[in-house]
Amino acid sequence: MTAPAGVGVSLGDFSVDDLETSRREFRQQLFDAGFLVPTGVDGLYLRDERFEQIARAIDAVVSRSCAGEVGRTYHFPLVMARSVLEATDYVRSFPQLAGIVNSFDGGDREHRRLLGAIDKDGDWPQLMAPTDLGLCSAACHPLYPPQQGRLPARGRVVEVYGQVFRHEPSVDPARMQVFRQHEVVYLGDADGARHHRDRWVERGLEIHHRLRLDIEAEIANDPFFGRTGEVLAAGQRAEVLKVELVCPICSFDEPTAITSANCHLDHFGAAFGIETSDGDVAHSACVGFGIERIALALLHTHGLEPSRWPAAVRDSLAW
């Protein structure tokens, strides 16, 4: 992969310290060029219009790739019902990543305590109470509750675009705490779910190759928490339920997953009462394109001046 113009980061056999340095240097390059603006919180950035233009172009590429295949397209916000977060088992599996929305629900006395905490030691969050809202943990999660009931004979394919929160602050610019996912989700029988996942692995590779990204498909697992999580992760890899498309952004040895294709088996079908046309518990599968990560891969691969990117890349983005 050719290093982008103006980015003098050498990729190769990195130690952990070297990789951390590379991530910091690339993030600083993005700050200096104005694509990202620091907020004082690792993984939370303002994005300038040039970055958003890249993001919108990537989004359009994905939409064009599934034209004529999807039944409906949904756009979801960052928050969803906390009950959905609980029903997905996300908190059980990934408590380290989950977030909920707290708010003040007290009276005058509690308000005085709140003001005192703000003025005294800043420990006012303890006086806030959980609401019935959670932060969206995957773009497809709000999709499942409305699908309750029986599906059409051939299942259902839905395009989903939304914001996602994961509490994993990092200096790695590709590991943002708030980011966007563009997903294509299948609901139906087990064979259809596997077929959808496998077909979109190939389609995802094709999309990224058109963008001239150094992309590879790898069997992967989710970051399940704790000892039980180790067993879950091993099972996920053994059944080849998760495939990531990875691209070097800050290291060849530690490439970054920029797209993920997953088989959920009947997990969401059972949790949300979704059935096939035959009355069986529905299976599901999805492919999720990480919009910010793909934008960063393009900037790192082709340079920090999009107007000078290869013509084939610009054509693919319809620029």
C-alpha positions as CSV (number, residue, x, y, z in Angstrom):
1,M,0.0,0.0,0.0
2,T,1.4,3.4,-0.9
3,A,1.7,5.9,2.0
4,P,-0.5,8.9,1.5
5,A,1.0,12.2,0.6
6,G,2.2,14.1,3.6
7,V,1.8,11.1,6.0
8,G,5.2,9.8,6.9
9,V,4.2,6.7,8.9
10,S,6.1,3.6,8.1
11,L,4.1,0.4,8.3
12,G,5.7,-3.0,9.1
13,D,6.5,-5.2,12.1
14,F,5.2,-3.0,14.9
15,S,5.5,-3.4,18.6
16,V,2.5,-2.3,20.7
17,D,4.3,1.0,21.3
18,D,5.1,1.5,17.6
19,L,1.5,0.9,16.7
20,E,0.3,3.4,19.4
21,T,2.7,5.9,17.9
22,S,1.5,5.3,14.4
23,R,-2.1,5.7,15.4
24,R,-1.4,9.0,17.2
25,E,0.6,10.3,14.3
26,F,-2.1,9.5,11.7
27,R,-4.7,11.1,14.0
28,Q,-2.6,14.2,14.3
29,Q,-2.2,14.3,10.5
30,L,-6.0,14.3,10.3
31,F,-6.2,17.0,12.9
32,D,-3.6,19.1,11.1
33,A,-5.4,18.7,7.8
34,G,-8.7,19.6,9.4
35,F,-10.6,16.5,8.5
36,L,-11.2,15.8,12.2
37,V,-11.3,18.3,15.0
38,P,-10.5,17.2,18.6
39,T,-13.0,17.6,21.3
40,G,-10.8,16.6,24.3
41,V,-12.3,13.1,24.4
42,D,-10.5,10.2,22.6
43,G,-12.8,8.7,19.9
44,L,-15.1,11.7,19.7
45,Y,-14.4,14.2,16.9
46,L,-16.0,16.9,14.9
47,R,-15.8,16.2,11.2
48,D,-15.4,18.8,8.5
49,E,-17.3,19.0,5.3
50,R,-14.6,17.3,3.2
51,F,-14.8,14.3,5.5
52,E,-18.6,14.3,5.3
53,Q,-18.4,14.4,1.5
54,I,-16.3,11.3,1.5
55,A,-18.8,9.7,3.9
56,R,-21.8,10.5,1.8
57,A,-20.1,9.2,-1.3
58,I,-19.3,5.9,0.4
59,D,-22.9,5.7,1.6
60,A,-24.1,6.2,-1.9
61,V,-21.8,3.4,-3.2
62,V,-23.3,0.9,-0.8
63,S,-26.9,2.0,-1.7
64,R,-26.2,1.6,-5.4
65,S,-24.7,-1.9,-4.7
66,C,-28.0,-3.1,-3.2
67,A,-30.4,-1.4,-5.5
68,G,-33.3,-3.6,-6.6
69,E,-32.6,-6.1,-3.8
70,V,-33.9,-4.4,-0.6
71,G,-37.5,-4.1,0.3
72,R,-37.3,-1.0,2.4
73,T,-34.6,1.4,3.7
74,Y,-34.6,2.8,7.3
75,H,-32.5,5.5,8.9
76,F,-32.2,5.1,12.7
77,P,-31.0,7.7,15.3
78,L,-28.3,7.1,17.9
79,V,-30.9,6.3,20.7
80,M,-33.4,3.5,20.9
81,A,-35.6,1.9,23.5
82,R,-33.5,0.5,26.4
83,S,-35.8,-2.6,26.2
84,V,-34.4,-3.3,22.8
85,L,-30.8,-3.1,24.1
86,E,-31.7,-5.6,26.8
87,A,-33.6,-8.0,24.4
88,T,-30.6,-8.2,22.1
89,D,-28.4,-9.5,25.0
90,Y,-25.9,-6.8,24.1
91,V,-25.4,-5.8,27.7
92,R,-24.8,-9.4,28.7
93,S,-22.2,-9.9,26.0
94,F,-20.6,-6.5,25.8
95,P,-21.2,-4.5,29.0
96,Q,-17.9,-2.7,28.4
97,L,-19.2,-1.2,25.2
98,A,-22.9,-0.4,26.1
99,G,-24.4,2.9,27.0
100,I,-27.7,4.2,28.3
101,V,-29.2,7.6,28.6
102,N,-29.5,9.1,32.1
103,S,-31.5,12.3,33.0
104,F,-32.7,14.3,35.9
105,D,-36.0,13.4,37.4
106,G,-36.0,15.0,40.8
107,G,-37.7,18.0,42.4
108,D,-36.5,21.3,43.9
109,R,-34.6,19.6,46.7
110,E,-32.8,17.2,44.4
111,H,-32.1,20.1,42.0
112,R,-30.3,22.0,44.9
113,R,-28.2,18.9,45.5
114,L,-27.4,18.7,41.8
115,L,-26.3,22.4,41.7
116,G,-24.2,21.9,44.8
117,A,-22.5,18.8,43.3
118,I,-21.7,20.8,40.1
119,D,-20.2,23.7,42.1
120,K,-18.4,21.5,44.6
121,D,-16.8,18.5,43.0
122,G,-18.4,17.9,39.6
123,D,-19.9,14.6,40.8
124,W,-23.4,15.4,39.5
125,P,-23.9,12.4,37.2
126,Q,-24.6,10.2,40.3
127,L,-27.8,12.3,40.7
128,M,-29.1,11.4,37.3
129,A,-31.5,8.5,36.8
130,P,-31.7,6.0,33.9
131,T,-34.3,6.7,31.3
132,D,-36.0,4.2,29.1
133,L,-33.5,5.0,26.3
134,G,-30.3,3.2,25.4
135,L,-27.6,4.2,22.9
136,C,-27.8,2.2,19.7
137,S,-25.2,-0.6,19.8
138,A,-25.5,-1.8,16.2
139,A,-27.3,-0.1,13.4
140,C,-29.6,-3.1,12.8
141,H,-30.8,-3.5,16.4
142,P,-33.8,-1.1,16.2
143,L,-34.9,-2.9,13.1
144,Y,-35.9,-6.2,14.8
145,P,-38.9,-5.3,17.0
146,P,-41.1,-4.1,14.1
147,Q,-40.4,-7.4,12.2
148,Q,-42.4,-9.5,14.8
149,G,-44.6,-12.0,13.2
150,R,-44.3,-14.0,9.9
151,L,-42.1,-13.0,7.1
152,P,-42.8,-13.4,3.4
153,A,-42.0,-16.7,1.7
154,R,-38.6,-15.5,0.5
155,G,-37.7,-13.7,3.6
156,R,-37.0,-10.0,3.8
157,V,-34.0,-7.8,2.9
158,V,-33.7,-4.4,4.5
159,E,-31.2,-1.6,4.2
160,V,-30.4,0.2,7.4
161,Y,-28.3,3.3,8.1
162,G,-27.7,4.6,11.5
163,Q,-25.4,5.9,14.2
164,V,-23.8,3.6,16.7
165,F,-22.2,4.1,20.1
166,R,-19.4,1.9,21.6
167,H,-17.6,3.0,24.8
168,E,-14.0,2.2,23.8
169,P,-12.1,5.5,23.9
170,S,-8.8,5.2,21.9
171,V,-6.2,7.3,20.2
172,D,-6.8,5.1,17.1
173,P,-8.7,7.4,14.7
174,A,-10.5,4.3,13.3
175,R,-11.9,3.4,16.8
176,M,-14.5,6.2,17.3
177,Q,-17.0,6.1,20.1
178,V,-19.8,7.4,17.8
179,F,-19.8,6.3,14.2
180,R,-22.1,5.3,11.3
181,Q,-22.9,1.9,10.0
182,H,-24.7,1.2,6.7
183,E,-26.1,-2.3,6.8
184,V,-28.0,-4.7,4.6
185,V,-30.0,-7.2,6.7
186,Y,-31.6,-10.5,5.8
187,L,-34.4,-12.1,7.8
188,G,-35.7,-15.6,6.7
189,D,-34.5,-19.2,6.9
190,A,-31.1,-20.5,7.8
191,D,-29.9,-21.2,4.3
192,G,-31.0,-17.8,3.1
193,A,-29.1,-16.1,5.9
194,R,-25.9,-18.0,5.1
195,H,-26.3,-17.2,1.4
196,H,-26.9,-13.5,2.2
197,R,-23.8,-13.3,4.3
198,D,-21.5,-15.1,1.9
199,R,-22.8,-13.1,-1.1
200,W,-22.2,-9.8,0.7
201,V,-18.7,-10.9,1.7
202,E,-17.9,-11.2,-2.1
203,R,-19.8,-8.0,-2.9
204,G,-18.0,-6.1,-0.1
205,L,-14.6,-7.2,-1.4
206,E,-15.7,-6.0,-4.9
207,I,-16.7,-2.6,-3.5
208,H,-13.5,-2.1,-1.7
209,H,-11.4,-3.3,-4.6
210,R,-13.1,-0.7,-6.8
211,L,-12.0,1.9,-4.2
212,R,-8.4,0.5,-4.7
213,L,-8.2,-0.5,-1.0
214,D,-5.9,-3.3,0.1
215,I,-8.6,-5.5,1.5
216,E,-8.8,-9.1,2.8
217,A,-11.5,-11.3,4.3
218,E,-10.8,-12.8,7.7
219,I,-12.7,-15.1,10.1
220,A,-13.3,-13.1,13.3
221,N,-15.2,-12.9,16.5
222,D,-16.9,-10.2,18.5
223,P,-15.2,-8.8,21.7
224,F,-17.4,-10.8,24.2
225,F,-16.8,-9.9,27.8
226,G,-15.3,-12.2,30.5
227,R,-14.5,-15.9,30.7
228,T,-17.8,-16.9,29.2
229,G,-17.0,-14.5,26.4
230,E,-13.9,-16.6,25.5
231,V,-16.1,-19.6,25.0
232,L,-18.6,-17.6,22.9
233,A,-15.8,-16.1,20.8
234,A,-14.3,-19.5,20.2
235,G,-17.7,-20.9,19.1
236,Q,-18.3,-17.9,16.8
237,R,-15.0,-18.5,15.0
238,A,-15.5,-22.3,14.9
239,E,-18.9,-21.8,13.1
240,V,-17.6,-19.1,10.9
241,L,-20.4,-16.7,11.9
242,K,-18.4,-13.5,11.5
243,V,-16.2,-12.4,8.6
244,E,-14.4,-9.1,8.6
245,L,-13.0,-7.3,5.7
246,V,-9.8,-5.7,7.0
247,C,-7.6,-3.0,5.5
248,P,-4.2,-1.5,6.7
249,I,-4.8,1.9,8.2
250,C,-2.0,2.2,10.7
251,S,-0.3,-1.2,10.4
252,F,0.0,-4.1,8.0
253,D,0.3,-6.5,10.9
254,E,-2.8,-5.1,12.6
255,P,-5.2,-4.2,9.8
256,T,-8.5,-2.6,10.7
257,A,-12.0,-4.1,10.1
258,I,-13.8,-1.7,7.9
259,T,-16.7,-4.0,7.0
260,S,-18.2,-6.9,8.8
261,A,-20.6,-9.7,7.6
262,N,-22.4,-11.7,10.3
263,C,-24.7,-14.7,10.7
264,H,-26.8,-14.3,13.8
265,L,-28.4,-17.7,13.6
266,D,-31.9,-17.5,15.2
267,H,-30.8,-15.1,18.0
268,F,-32.8,-12.1,17.0
269,G,-35.7,-14.2,15.6
270,A,-36.2,-15.8,19.0
271,A,-35.7,-12.6,20.9
272,F,-38.2,-10.6,18.9
273,G,-40.7,-13.2,17.8
274,I,-39.9,-13.2,14.1
275,E,-41.0,-16.3,12.2
276,T,-40.4,-17.6,8.7
277,S,-43.4,-18.2,6.4
278,D,-43.4,-21.8,7.6
279,G,-43.7,-20.7,11.3
280,D,-40.1,-21.5,12.2
281,V,-38.0,-19.1,14.2
282,A,-36.3,-16.8,11.7
283,H,-32.6,-16.6,11.2
284,S,-30.9,-13.3,10.3
285,A,-27.6,-12.1,8.7
286,C,-26.2,-8.7,8.0
287,V,-23.3,-6.9,6.4
288,G,-22.2,-3.7,8.0
289,F,-20.1,-1.1,6.3
290,G,-18.2,1.2,8.7
291,I,-18.5,4.6,7.0
292,E,-15.9,6.5,9.0
293,R,-13.4,3.6,8.8
294,I,-13.8,3.3,5.1
295,A,-13.3,7.1,4.8
296,L,-10.1,6.8,6.9
297,A,-8.8,3.9,4.8
298,L,-9.3,6.0,1.7
299,L,-7.5,9.0,3.2
300,H,-4.6,6.8,4.4
301,T,-4.3,4.8,1.2
302,H,-4.7,7.6,-1.4
303,G,-3.6,10.7,0.5
304,L,-5.1,13.7,2.3
305,E,-6.1,15.5,-0.9
306,P,-9.2,13.8,-2.3
307,S,-9.0,15.9,-5.5
308,R,-5.7,14.0,-6.3
309,W,-7.0,10.5,-5.7
310,P,-6.8,8.0,-8.6
311,A,-9.4,8.6,-11.3
312,A,-10.8,5.1,-10.8
313,V,-11.4,5.8,-7.2
314,R,-13.1,9.1,-7.9
315,D,-15.2,7.4,-10.6
316,S,-16.3,4.7,-8.2
317,L,-17.4,7.5,-5.7
318,A,-19.2,9.3,-8.6
319,W,-17.0,12.4,-8.2
